[in-house]
Amino acid sequence: MWNGITFDSWYERFSRFAGDLYPGRYTAEYVRELVEMARRVRALAGEKSSTIVAHNYQYPELQEVAETVGDSLGLSQYVARQATPRVDFCGVLFMGETAKTIVGDRSRVYMPDRPGCSLVASIDQSRLDNWTSHHPDGVIISYVNTDAATKARSHYVCTSRNAPQVMAHAAREFPGRRILFLPDKYLGAFAISQSGVDPDRVDLYDGACHVHMKIGETALEEALDRHPDAELLIHPECGCASSCLAKTVVAGPAHGKAYYLSTEQMLWHARNSPSREFVVATEMGMVYRLRKDVPEKTFHPISMLAVCEYMKMNTLEKLLDSLERDRVEILVDGEIQRRAHAAIRRMLEIE
């Protein structure tokens, strides 16, 4: 055994918790290769004093080799509390930028690759210019799933967990001012419905996560048909969230088992719920984490299409290469970093 990384433990875990999620991936031969690479990764991380973190949507082997697993902002807050001079962040590019924005010059931030994000790609800065020209005193709230330049233009940043609270706070702090929520229209609609803010005050940017859009409006009803005793754990980015929320409000008894939760809230809810079975409406990497951390309960992916190819651009092979050759360092312009950090700080003060 080397630092808890063994073939037997990894092969059993991946077969049990990820075999149906990634069919054919975790053969005995490949798991042996992963174990050898993981041992080298851990050794190099020790030599270079690196903190390795992985997002919930990463491949299981990256979740296993990381020091901690979580959502994008939570991971950035975690590395900010560490004293290591290096961070290896397994996620998509905006997450590395957020981590660098928070840690500043204290740590160098690296990633296995430079994966994009469909939400970030949907943001057109000229459209923001046009909106601000028409609403010069308007308030911009950007989801944490945005690039550093967009965060720097924002009054507030929010997470899927606190979007309604941030929207309500902004409406109170700036009475009568127009609000732009971007880029995720589904999360924005959810935030409006939960915050009590007048919908006529809010403009929703027309962006969406392509993975969550795949989870169509009928997916959860179909999941209930397949698993009638299960609770539904729904990420607010999902394309089905607005329609499912409406159905929950009108009190259809089956939809009373639907919960709208961030990824970290999903984990807390699953641990504490009396239910034994759950359908998980988000990227299937979260299903692996739930199964591993709450093994006494059953978790089903909402759809086998719920896979983010950007998240899956990161691999253990690339992480090892980055540690060996110091590849893919994340840098953020100093002024953008300062302004983006201010928007993040304002959000944290609300919490």
N, C-alpha and C positions, 0 to 999 in steps of 0.2 A: 504494500500500500504506500502511496506517495501523496501526502496532504489530502487523504480521503478520496483520491482519484484511482479507482480500480476498474478493471474490465468487468468483473462480475457485477459490481454495483451499478455501473453505467448501463450495461447491456440489459440488466433486469429493469431498471428505471425507464429507459427509453422504449423498451418493448412494451412495458405495461402502460405507460402514460402517453406515449407519442406514436406508437405503431400505427394507429388508425389515422392520425393527423398527417403523417408523412410516410405513406406506404412505400415500403421497399428501401427506405433510406438507411435504417439502422441495422444493417447486416452485421454479423459477428466480425467480419473482416474490417468493415469501416469503423466500428466502435473501437477495435484495437488501435487503429490509426488515430482516432480522436483522443484516446487516452494518452498515447505517447505525445501528441501535440499539446494536450492540456498540461501535462507535466512540464514540458519545456516552457509553455506560456507562464505558468506559475513561478517557475524558477527565474525567468527573465524579469517578471514583475517584481520579484523580490530584489534582484540585483539592481534594477532601475528605480526602485522605490515608487512603483506605480500603483494607483488604485484603479482596479478594473470594475466597471459597472455595466449592466446590461438592461435594456428595456424589456418590458413584459412580452413584446412581440418577437423577440429574437429566437433563433434556433435553440433547442434545449441545451446543446453542448456549451453555448455561450452563456446561458443562464447558469449552468453548473459551474463554470470556471470563474464567474464574476464574484466579486466580494459581496455585492448586493444586487438585487433585481427590483425594478419599480417603474413608475411612470416618469415622464421626461423631467418635470420640474422637481419631483422628489429626488431623483438621482442627482440633479444639479445641486440641490440643497445638501445632499449627502456629501458630495465631493468637496463642497465649500467648507464642511466641518472637518475635513481631513487635513493632515499636514504634509502630504506627499507632494514632491515637486512635479509629478507626472500623473496624468489621468488618461486611461484608455477607455473611451466611451463607445459602447456597442449600441448604436441606434442610427437614426438618420441625421443628415447634416445639420438641420436647425437645432437638434438637441445638443450636438457638439458646440454649436455657436452659443446656445443658452448657457451651457456649462462654462465656456470660456468667459462669457459676459459676467457671470457670477463670481468666478474665482479670480478674474483679472490676471495680473502679472505674477501672482503667487505660484501658479502651476502651469505647465505646458499641457495642452490637451491634444490627444491623438485619437484617431478613429481607424478601424480596420479598412474602411472604404469611404467614399463620399456619396452615400445614397441620397437621392432627392426625396421629394414628398409631393404628392398630387395636390395637397392643400396649399403648400408654399408655391407650387408652380401656377396655381390659379390666380395669384395676386399680381395685378397689373398696377405698377406705381402711378402710371398716368391716370388711371381711374381714381386713385386716391387723391391725386392732384386736383382732378375735376370736382370731386366731392368737397374737398376743403375750400376750393374757390367759391363754391356755392354756399358753403356753411362755414365761414371763417371762424366762428366761435363754437363749432361743433366738437363733439367729444368722440374720440376713437377708442374702441375697446378691441384689442386683438387677442385671439386665442394664442396660447403658448406655442401652438404648432404653426409658427410663422418664422420667417427669417429675421435676423437681427436688425436689418434696415427697416422692416415694418414695425418691429417692436419700438425702435427708436422714434417713430412717428406717432406712437400711441400714447394716450393719456394713461391707460391701464392695460395690463396683460391679465388674462384669466386662464384658468384650467377648466377641464370638463367638470371638475368637482365644485368649483366655486363661481362658475359663470353667472348664475342667477344673483348671487350676493354682490358680485362686482357690478352687474348692470343696475341693480337697485341702488347701490351706493353712488354710482355715477349720476343717476337720475336725481338723487337727493342733493348731491354736491353742486350740480349744475342745472338748477330748475329751468325748464323751458327750452334748454338747448337740445339740438338734434343729436342723436347718437348713431354712430356707424359701428356695427359689429361685423368683424371679419376674421377669417375668411369663410368659416363653416356655417352655411345657412341653416342646417339642421340643429346644430348646437345653439345657434342664435335664436331660433324659434323656440327651442326648449327653454332657454334662459328667459325669454319674454314671458312664456306661459307660467314660469315658476316665480318670477320676480315681482309680478304685479305692475310692471312698468307699462304705460300706455303704448300699445303696438304702433300707433301712428307717429310716435316720436322716434322710432328706431328704423334705420335702413339696414337691411341684411345684405351683405355681399354675397354674390351668387357663386360660392365655392363649396366643395364637398370632398370628403375623403373617398377616393375611388373604391376602396375596400368596403367601407360602410355603405356606400351606395349600392353595392352588389346585394346587400341584405334588403331585399325589396319589401314592399308594404304587406305582402301576404306571408312572409317568411315565418313570422312568429306564430301566426295562427296555424300554419302547417306544422311547426315544431310542437305546438300544444297537442295537435292531433296525434303526433308520433309519441309524445311523452306527456300524457295528460296529468301526471302527478308532479311534474317538474315546475319549479319556479323559473321565471325568465329574468335573466340579468342582462339589461340592455344598456349599451353605451350610448350617451346622448348624441353622438355623431351619426348614429345609424340612420339610414334613409327611412326606416320604419318608425323612428322615435316619435315624430309629431303625430302621426295617425294612431299609433298605439297609445300615446298619452291621451288623446281625445277619447279613445275607447275606454281607457281606464277611468277617466273622469265621469263618463256616463254609467259607470258601475256595472259593466258586464262582469259577472262573477268570475269567469275564467281569467279575464284580464286583471283582476285584482292581484294575481300572482306575478305581475310584472313590476320590476324595480329598475329605475333609471340611475345608473351608478357609474362613476369613474372606475378605472381598472383597480385602483387600490381599495375603493369602497366595495367592489365585487368580492375581494378576498375577505374583508372584514365581515360582510354580510353572509357569505357562505359558511364561515366558521361559526357564526352565531345563530343562524337560522335553524329552526327545528326541521326544515325540509331536508331530505336525503338526496334529492335529484335536482339538477339545474340545467337549463339551456343557456349557453353563453353567446350573446350577440355582440361579438367584436372579433378582432383578428385572432386566429386560432392559437397563436403563441400563448395567449392568456389561459387557454384551456390547459396547456401543459403545466403552467405554474399552479393553477387551482388544483389540478389532480395531484400534483406532487405535495403541495402544502396542506391539502385537506383530503388525504387519501381515503378516509372512511366514507366519503360521499362520491356521488356520480355526476360527471359533467359532460355535456354533449356540445359540440360546436354547432352553431346555428346553421352553418353551411360549409361545405368543403371548399367553396369559392372564397371564403373569408381569409385570404392569404395576401399579405403585402409583399410584393416582389422587391420593393425598396428595402424594407427591413431585412429581407432574406439575402440581400447583396452582401451583408456581413457574414463571414464564416470564420471558423476557428483557424483555418489555414491563413486567412488574411490578417487576423489578429496576431498570430505568431510572426508573420512577415513584418508587420508594423513594429512589433517589439524588437525584432532583430535589426531592422534597418531604419527605424525612426521615421516611418512613412506617414503621410496624411496628417500633418499637423494642422490644427484649426486655429486660424487667426481672425480677429475682428478689429476693424478700424477703431482707434481710441475714442473718437467722438461718438460714433455709433454705439460703442460699448457703454459709454457713460450715460447716454440718453435712454438706451434700452434697459439698463440696470435701474434707472430711476422709475421707469414704468413698472418693472417687476417689483421693486420695493414698495411702490404705492399699493399694489395688489396684496403683498404680504402684510401690510399694515391693516388692511381690511380684515384679513383672517384673524 
